[in-house]
């Protein structure tokens, strides 16, 4: 299950897309990841594309926005080394 869900226009087409943040361990050895689903414009979403976080890195929930005022959306997270 996602830890956070963001609706934001990822591809600058004026239609909100979906970013889901999975900050938990999964079967690939990564400590979570995120997915991006691009909206079709008709209320449906394209299949999600998944990205794993690096192994051994713990990340805080993702923050999404235009942080530097350039009109482009970026995602940011804080990372720390996992200790087992």
FENKASUL-V615123 format. One record per helix or strand of 2 or more residues. SS is the DSSP state (alpha for helix, beta for strand). FROM is the first residue (numbers start at 1). TO is the last residue. If there is no record, write none. Layout:
BEGIN
SS FROM TO
SS FROM TO
END
This chain:
BEGIN
beta 4 8
beta 17 22
beta 33 37
beta 49 52
beta 57 59
beta 63 65
beta 74 76
beta 79 81
END
